[in-house]
Amino acid sequence: QVQLVESGGGLVQAGGSLRLSCAASGRTFSRDAMGWFRQAPGKEREFVAAITWSSGNTWYKDSVKGRFGISRDDAKNTLYLQMNSLKPEDTAVYYCAAVSTYYSRTNYLEAAHYDLWGQGTQVTVSS
């Protein structure tokens, strides 16, 4: 069974940086894409960024463009999210997720299209 384990969250001041990691453990699994989502208290889970695993195509939520960077290391089986110029409104639990199988109609911005999720890591940005 494959598990996704996030790490790298923490408390940071506004303007600071964090790098989240998501390691896949267990049996080897193929994936079409992986993404990062976040959920703030009292709010719905929202898309942050996504990347197709083979081609490296990326997508970002508008409010994080230019500040966040998603990347992957196939050899390490790890997904990353580099977060710079953090703002208090970035405070949330961040989840990584995977789309296991390619479908032509997959919308990488929608959480419902992801079938494997990590447990989340807390990111808190103080003002």
C-alpha positions in Angstrom: 0.0 0.0 0.0 1.3 3.4 -0.9 1.4 6.2 1.6 2.0 9.9 1.1 3.8 11.6 4.0 4.1 15.4 4.2 6.8 17.3 6.1 8.3 20.7 6.3 5.5 22.7 7.8 5.9 25.0 10.7 5.6 28.6 12.0 7.1 31.4 10.0 6.9 35.1 10.0 5.2 36.9 7.1 7.7 37.3 4.2 9.5 34.1 5.2 9.9 30.8 3.3 9.1 27.2 3.9 9.7 24.1 1.7 7.2 21.3 2.0 8.0 17.7 1.0 5.8 14.8 0.2 7.4 11.4 0.2 5.7 8.3 -1.2 6.4 5.2 0.7 5.4 1.6 0.3 5.1 -0.2 -3.0 6.2 1.4 -6.2 3.3 3.2 -7.8 2.9 5.1 -11.0 1.1 8.4 -11.0 -0.1 10.8 -13.6 0.2 13.9 -11.5 0.5 15.2 -8.0 -0.7 18.3 -6.3 -0.8 20.4 -3.2 -4.1 21.5 -1.6 -4.7 23.4 1.6 -7.5 23.9 4.1 -7.7 26.8 6.5 -10.0 26.7 9.6 -13.6 27.1 8.7 -12.9 27.0 4.9 -13.1 24.4 2.2 -10.0 22.6 0.9 -8.6 24.5 -2.0 -6.2 23.8 -4.8 -2.7 25.3 -4.5 -0.5 23.7 -7.2 -0.1 20.6 -9.4 2.4 19.0 -11.6 2.3 16.2 -14.1 4.8 13.6 -13.1 6.3 12.7 -16.5 6.2 16.0 -18.4 6.4 18.4 -15.5 3.6 20.6 -16.6 2.5 22.9 -13.7 -0.6 24.8 -12.5 -0.9 27.3 -9.7 -3.7 29.0 -7.8 -3.6 32.6 -8.9 -2.8 34.0 -5.4 0.4 31.9 -5.1 1.8 32.5 -8.6 5.3 34.0 -8.4 5.6 33.0 -4.8 5.2 29.2 -4.7 7.0 26.6 -6.8 6.0 22.9 -7.2 8.6 20.4 -8.3 9.3 16.7 -8.1 12.2 14.3 -7.8 11.4 11.0 -9.4 14.5 9.3 -8.1 13.6 10.2 -4.5 9.9 9.6 -5.2 9.2 13.0 -3.6 7.1 16.0 -4.3 8.0 19.5 -3.2 6.4 22.9 -2.6 8.7 25.8 -2.2 6.8 28.7 -0.6 8.3 32.2 -0.6 7.0 35.6 0.5 4.5 33.9 2.8 1.5 35.8 3.9 -0.8 35.2 6.9 -3.5 34.2 4.5 -1.4 31.2 3.5 -1.9 29.7 6.9 -3.6 26.3 6.5 -3.0 22.6 6.7 -1.3 21.6 3.4 -2.0 18.2 1.8 -0.3 16.5 -1.0 -2.3 14.2 -3.2 -1.8 12.0 -6.3 -3.7 11.1 -9.4 -2.8 7.5 -10.0 -4.2 7.0 -13.5 -4.2 9.2 -16.5 -7.6 10.1 -17.9 -8.1 12.7 -20.6 -10.8 14.5 -18.6 -8.8 14.8 -15.4 -8.9 18.3 -14.0 -5.8 18.7 -11.9 -7.2 21.7 -10.1 -10.1 19.6 -8.5 -9.5 17.6 -5.3 -12.1 15.1 -6.4 -9.9 13.9 -9.2 -7.1 12.9 -6.7 -7.3 9.3 -5.3 -4.4 9.3 -2.8 -3.9 11.8 0.0 -1.4 12.5 2.7 -2.3 13.4 6.3 -1.4 17.0 6.0 1.2 19.4 7.5 0.4 22.7 9.3 1.8 25.9 8.0 1.3 29.0 10.1 2.3 32.4 9.0 2.4 35.1 11.6 2.0 38.8 10.8 
